[in-house]
Structures are given as C-alpha cells and as structure tokens.
Amino acid sequence: MSLIILDGGMGRELHRRGAPFRQPEWSALALTESPHIVTETHLDFIHAGAEVITTNAYAVVPFHIGKVRFQNEGENLAQTAAQLARDAVEQSGKNVQIAGSLPPLFGSYRPDLFDVNHAAEIALPLINGQKNIVDIWLAETQSSIAEAMFVRHLLCDDEREFWVSFTLEDTHPHTEPMLRSGETVADAVAALMSENVAAVLFNCSQPEVMADAVGVAKKVMDTHSGSLKMKIGVYANAFEPQTEQMNDANDGLDAIRPDITPEHYLQWAKIWCDLGANIVGGCCGITPEHIAQLQIALKYD
C-alpha cells in the first residue's frame, strides 16, 4: 500500500499568516473574512506535496460560531470550506483529493460533552454542506468510540471512503495507548473494523505517543486476518505538553514547540511508517515546510 501525504494544520497556519483569528470562532473566521487566505494555504500545502487536503470546516460548530449562527449559516459555511478547498485543487492542476472535515461536535478533547440526542442537528449541516464537493469523509480529533460510530452510521449509505482520526490521551504515560475517553486504541480499532471504515488515524496529540498507537492498530488488524485491512495514519500536533488539568483544546491558543522542526518531525514520521502507517501528515503547528520534508524524504528516498 503506497504512502499518502496529508496536509498540515490549517487553523494555526491561518493564524501564522495573519488571517482573522480569535477565540471562540477560531479558523471559521477566515471563511467569511479572508477566504483567499484559506485558498492560498490549501495551495501551499498542495505545492508542498500534500495528496489529500482537509476542508477548513473544523470550527464550523456551535461551540465556535454560536448556536444561532450555526443554525442560520452552518451548512453554507461548511459548503464554503469545501468549495475553497476545491478551488485550490483546481488552481493547482494536481490530482489531489479533498477530505471533508467532520470535527468533534461539542468541543475538542471533551468526550464527556458528546450528546447523542443532539448530535445529528450539528453533524447533518456539516455533511450536507460538503457532500457535493469532497472525495473522502474524515471524522477527525474524535475522543471516543461512541462519537466516531455515530458519524459513521450517519454516512453508512455514502460510498466514499470514511476515515476516522482519534486524538490520544497524552498528558501522562500509560501502559497502553488510549483515547481521551479512557478507551483503549485496541478497542477503538476493533470497533472501526466492524463498520467498514477505510482508515484509522491518530491526530492532534504529541508525536511521542503516536508510535505505540500505530503499533497497536497494526497488531489488531493483523490478528483479524479475515477482516478489512484499514489504512493507518498519523498527523500529530506541535503543541507544548499539557497537564491533565489543562487538557482542553478549546481554551485558547496553545504554545508551539520550537523543537518540532521539519527535520525533527520527519524522524518521527519515519518511525510511524516503519511500524505500519501509510498515511502521514500534520495537525496544529505543522506547516507546509514540514509537509515538503515528508514528501521529499518519504516518497522519493
């Protein structure tokens, strides 16, 4: 299975480029106030070597833009995010796929906030806004099996590939890798295998915890030899380590680690690939320069 290169972190890249960016709206601001910067950022990730780019729909949820605005504009904003990605692909002239971002519906890193009774009213506008434009569905930064499975069931009749990316508990060492819900990676991977999911990824967590998760995912898949062989992916963040008490991605802008240079990130990516990852990119703080390093070293060495 050939390696797929993803893009990097859209939100922090928009902030780095001076796009309108504040909490609580976060990266959603640029969709209406500076859409050209969104397109330019997508283009730079494509030129760096990304073969799949993800729509800037992560913050198009009530938590970030408010309940009333989401009800009035959520679907249109999701469509705008998808169209800006499509515009970038068309301008690039390259064969790049677009992953439709389906973010945590009630807040990042907060599995305790997931409410199945109100999840569809948030997820469906995101799906409807992007469905005529995207090539892949990506439920990303999922903190629990339940939320990932909920989104999967909403899309059970959609023939496009469905990818799930879990964020890992990374505030202190564990004997085995686990989601932020406390559920094990092994259980999460097994759950996805039963639902015809095309890829399991791990994202928005420290690079140091990713290798163990990849190893467990590969082991679970190898054990189920007669089942679907999912792709395995990683796109880590570059945040400074957090304590468990501070572990809420919605609180504000986390500091970026100065040690995660493109060259340093590449060394982690090589480890992930050696363990079985066949999709690699970056999350918050990972720039086009990082992606270019992955493309050059991993695809052509």
For each residue, the residues with C-beta under 8 A, 3 or more apart:
1: 231 278
2: 278
3: 273 278 279 280 298 299
4: 51 52 231 233 278 279 280
5: 49 50 51 52 280 281 291 294 295 298 299
6: 50 51 52 53 54 99 233 235 279 280 281 282 291
7: 10 42 45 46 48 50 52 53 54 281 282 291
8: 13 45 50 235 281 282 283 286 287 288 290 291
9: 12 13 237 238 282 283 284 285 286 287
10: 7 13 14 27 38 41 42 54 56 58
11: 14 15 21 26 27 56 58 59 284
12: 9 15 16 253 256 284 285
13: 8 9 10 16 17 41 287 288
14: 10 11 17 19 21 27 30 34 37 38 41 56
15: 11 12 18 19 21 27 253
16: 12 13 287
17: 13 14 37 40 41
18: 15 37
19: 14 15 29 30 33 34 37 38
20: 29 30 33 34
21: 11 14 15 26 27 29 30
22: 25 26 29
23: 26 250 252 253
24: 63 64 65 66 250
25: 22 28 29 59 64 65
26: 11 21 22 23 29 58 59 64
27: 10 11 14 15 21 30 31 56 58 59
28: 25 31 56 59 60 64 65 77
29: 19 20 21 22 25 26 32 33 34
30: 14 19 20 21 27 33 34 35 37 38 56
31: 27 28 35 38 56 60 77 80 81 84
32: 29 35 77 80
33: 19 20 29 30
34: 14 19 20 29 30 37 38
35: 30 31 32 38 39 80 84
36: 39 40
37: 14 17 18 19 30 34 40 41
38: 10 14 19 30 31 34 35 41 42 56 81 84
39: 35 36 42 43 84 87 88 91
40: 17 36 37 43 44 88
41: 10 13 14 17 37 38 44 45
42: 7 10 38 39 45 46 53 56 84 85 88 89
43: 39 40 46 47 88 91 92
44: 40 41 47 48 288
45: 7 8 41 42 48 50 53 288 291
46: 7 42 43 49 50 53 88 89 92 94 96
47: 43 44 92 288
48: 7 44 45 288 289 291 292 295
49: 5 46 291 292 294 295 296 299
50: 5 6 7 8 45 46 53 96 281 291 295
51: 4 5 6 95 96 97
52: 4 5 6 7 96 97 98 99 136 279 281
53: 6 7 42 45 46 50 85 88 89 96 97 98 99
54: 6 7 10 85 98 99 100 101 138 140
55: 78 81 82 84 85 98 99 100 101 130 134
56: 10 11 14 27 28 30 31 38 42 59 81 84 85 101
57: 60 77 78 81 82 100 101 102 103 126 129 130
58: 10 11 26 27 101 103 140 141
59: 11 25 26 27 28 56 64 65 103
60: 28 31 57 64 65 70 74 77 78 81 103 126 129
61: 64 65 70 74 103 104 105 106 122 126
62: 65 66 67 70 74 122
63: 24 106 107 250
64: 24 25 26 28 59 60 61
65: 24 25 28 59 60 61 62 69 70 73 74 77
66: 24 62 69 70
67: 62 70 71
68: 71 72
69: 65 66 72 73 74
70: 60 61 62 65 66 67 73 74 122 125
71: 67 68 74
72: 68 69
73: 65 69 70 76 77
74: 60 61 62 65 69 70 71 77 78 122 125 126 129
75: 78 79 125 126 128 129
76: 73 79 80 129
77: 28 31 32 57 60 65 73 74 80 81 129
78: 55 57 60 74 75 81 82 125 126 128 129 130
79: 75 76 82 83 129 130 133
80: 31 32 35 76 77 83 84 129
81: 31 38 55 56 57 60 77 78 84 85 101 129 130
82: 55 57 78 79 85 86 98 100 129 130 132 133 134
83: 79 80 86 87 133
84: 31 35 38 39 42 55 56 80 81 87 88
85: 42 53 54 55 56 81 82 88 89 98 133 134
86: 82 83 89 90 98 133
87: 39 83 84 90 91
88: 39 40 42 43 46 53 84 85 91 92
89: 42 46 53 85 86 92 94 96 98
90: 86 87 93
91: 39 43 87 88
92: 43 46 47 88 89 96
93: 90
94: 46 89
95: 51
96: 46 50 51 52 53 89 92
97: 51 52 53 135 136
98: 52 53 54 55 82 85 86 89 133 134 135 136
99: 6 52 53 54 55 134 135 136 137 138 163
100: 54 55 57 82 126 127 130 131 133 134 136 137 138
101: 54 55 56 57 58 81 126 130 138 140
102: 57 123 126 127 137 138 139 140 151
103: 57 58 59 60 61 108 126 140 141
104: 61 107 108 109 110 114 141 142 143 147
105: 61 114 119 122 123 147
106: 61 63 110 113 114 115 119 122
107: 63 104 110 113 248 249 250
108: 103 104 141 143 167 204 248 249 250
109: 104 141 143 167 180 247 248 249 250
110: 104 106 107 113 114 143 248 250
111: 114 143 144 146 147 179 180 181
112:
113: 106 107 110
114: 104 105 106 110 111 119 143 144 146 147 150
115: 106 118 119
116: 119 146 150
117:
118: 115 121 122
119: 105 106 114 115 116 122 123 147 150
120: 123 124 154
121: 118 124 125
122: 61 62 70 74 105 106 118 119 125 126
123: 102 105 119 120 126 127 150 151 154
124: 120 121 127 128 154
125: 70 74 75 78 121 122 128 129
126: 57 60 61 74 75 78 100 101 102 103 122 123 129 130
127: 100 102 123 124 130 131 137 154 155
128: 75 78 124 125 131
129: 57 60 74 75 76 77 78 79 80 81 82 125 126
130: 55 57 78 79 81 82 100 101 126 127 133 134
131: 100 127 128 134 158
132: 82
133: 79 82 83 85 86 98 100 130
134: 55 82 85 98 99 100 130 131 137 160
135: 97 98 99 160
136: 52 97 98 99 100 160 161 162 163 198
137: 99 100 102 127 134 151 155 158 160 161 162 163
138: 54 99 100 101 102 163 164 165
139: 102 142 147 148 151 152 162 163 164 165
140: 54 58 101 102 103 164 165 201 203 204
141: 58 103 104 108 109 165 166 167 203 204 249 283
142: 104 139 147 148 151 164 165 166 167 179
143: 104 108 109 110 111 114 147 166 167 179 180 181
144: 111 114 147 148 179 180 181 183
145: 148 149 179 181 183 187 188 191
146: 111 114 116 149 150 181
147: 104 105 111 114 119 139 142 143 144 150 151
148: 139 142 144 145 151 152 164 166 188 191 192
149: 145 146 152 153 191 195
150: 114 116 119 123 146 147 153 154
151: 102 123 137 139 142 147 148 154 155 164
152: 139 148 149 155 156 162 164 192 195 197
153: 149 150 156
154: 120 123 124 127 150 151
155: 127 137 151 152 158 162
156: 152 153
157:
158: 131 137 155 162
159:
160: 134 135 136 137
161: 136 137 198 199
162: 136 137 139 152 155 158 196 197 198
163: 99 136 137 138 139 197 198 199 200 201 231 233
164: 138 139 140 142 148 151 152 192 197 199 200 201
165: 138 139 140 141 142 200 201 202 203 204 233 235
166: 141 142 143 148 179 185 188 200 201 202 203 213
167: 108 109 141 142 143 179 180 202 203 204 205
168: 177 178 179 180 185 202 205 209 210 213
169: 174 178 179 180 182 205 209
170: 205 206 208 209 241 242
171: 241 242 243 244 247
172: 244
173:
174: 169 177 178
175:
176: 184 185 186 212 216
177: 168 174 184 185 209 212 213 216
178: 168 169 174 181 182 183 184 185
179: 111 142 143 144 145 166 167 168 169 182 183 184 185 188
180: 109 111 143 144 167 168 169 247
181: 111 143 144 145 146 178
182: 169 178 179
183: 144 145 178 179 187 188
184: 176 177 178 179 187 188 216
185: 166 168 176 177 178 179 188 189 202 212 213 216 217
186: 176 189 190 216 219 220
187: 145 183 184 190 191
188: 145 148 166 179 183 184 185 191 192 200
189: 185 186 192 193 200 216 217 220 221 230
190: 186 187 193 194 220 224
191: 145 148 149 187 188 194 195
192: 148 152 164 188 189 195 197 200 230
193: 189 190 197 220 221 224 227 228 230
194: 190 191 227
195: 149 152 191 192
196: 162 228
197: 152 162 163 164 192 193 200 228 230
198: 136 161 162 163 230 231
199: 161 163 164 230 231 232 233 279
200: 163 164 165 166 188 189 192 197 217 230 231 232 233
201: 140 163 164 165 166 232 233 234 235 279
202: 165 166 167 168 185 205 210 213 214 233 234 235 236
203: 140 141 165 166 167 234 235 236 237 283
204: 108 140 141 165 167 235 236 237 249 283 284
205: 167 168 169 170 202 209 210 236 237
206: 170 209 210 236 237 239 241
207: 210 236 260 265 268
208: 170 211
209: 168 169 170 177 205 206 212 213
210: 168 202 205 206 207 213 214 234 236 268 272
211: 208 214 215 268 271 272 275
212: 176 177 185 209 215 216
213: 166 168 177 185 202 209 210 216 217 234
214: 202 210 211 217 218 232 234 272 275 276 277
215: 211 212 218 219 275 276
216: 176 177 184 185 186 189 212 213 219 220
217: 185 189 200 213 214 220 221 230 232 276
218: 214 215 221 222 232 275 276
219: 186 215 216 222 223
220: 186 189 190 193 216 217 223 224
221: 189 193 217 218 224 227 229 230 232
222: 218 219 225
223: 219 220
224: 190 193 220 221 227
225: 222
226:
227: 193 194 221 224
228: 193 196 197
229: 221
230: 189 192 193 197 198 199 200 217 221
231: 1 4 163 198 199 200 278 279
232: 199 200 201 214 217 218 221 276 277 278 279
233: 4 6 163 165 199 200 201 202 277 278 279 280 281
234: 201 202 203 210 213 214 269 272 277 279 280 281
235: 6 8 165 201 202 203 204 280 281 282 283 286
236: 202 203 204 205 206 207 210 265 268 282 283 286
237: 9 203 204 205 206 282 283 284 285 286
238: 9 256 257 260 265 282 283 284 285 286
239: 206 242 254 255 256 257 284 285
240: 254 255 256 257
241: 170 171 206
242: 170 171 239 246 247 254
243: 171 246 247
244: 171 172 247
245:
246: 242 243 251
247: 109 171 180 242 243 244
248: 107 108 109 110 251
249: 107 108 109 141 204 254
250: 23 24 63 107 108 109 110
251: 246 248
252: 23
253: 12 15 23
254: 239 240 242 249 284
255: 239 240
256: 12 238 239 240 260 284 285
257: 238 239 240 260 285
258:
259: 264
260: 207 238 256 257 264 265 285 286
261: 264 265
262: 265 266 287 289 290 292 293
263: 266 267 293
264: 259 260 261 267 268
265: 207 236 238 260 261 262 268 269 282 286 290 293 294
266: 262 263 269 270 290 293 294 297 298
267: 263 264 270 271
268: 207 210 211 236 264 265 271 272
269: 234 265 266 272 273 277 280 294 298
270: 266 267 273 274 297 298
271: 211 267 268 274 275
272: 210 211 214 234 268 269 275 277 280
273: 3 269 270 276 277 278 280 298
274: 270 271
275: 211 214 215 218 271 272
276: 214 215 217 218 232 273
277: 214 232 233 234 269 272 273 280
278: 1 2 3 4 231 232 233 273
279: 3 4 6 52 199 201 231 232 233 234
280: 3 4 5 6 233 234 235 269 272 273 277 294 298
281: 5 6 7 8 50 52 233 234 235 286 291 294
282: 6 7 8 9 235 236 237 238 265 285 286 287 290 291
283: 8 9 141 203 204 235 236 237 238 286
284: 9 11 12 204 237 238 239 254 256
285: 9 12 237 238 239 256 257 260 282
286: 8 9 235 236 237 238 260 265 281 282 283 290 291
287: 8 9 13 16 262 282 290 291
288: 8 13 44 45 47 48 291 292
289: 48 262 292 293
290: 8 262 265 266 282 286 287 293 294
291: 5 6 7 8 45 48 49 50 281 282 286 287 288 294 295
292: 48 49 262 288 289 295 296
293: 262 263 265 266 289 290 296 297
294: 5 49 265 266 269 280 281 290 291 297 298 299
295: 5 48 49 50 291 292 298 299 300
296: 49 292 293 299 300 301
297: 266 270 293 294 300 301
298: 3 5 266 269 270 273 280 294 295 301
299: 3 5 49 294 295 296
300: 295 296 297
301: 296 297 298
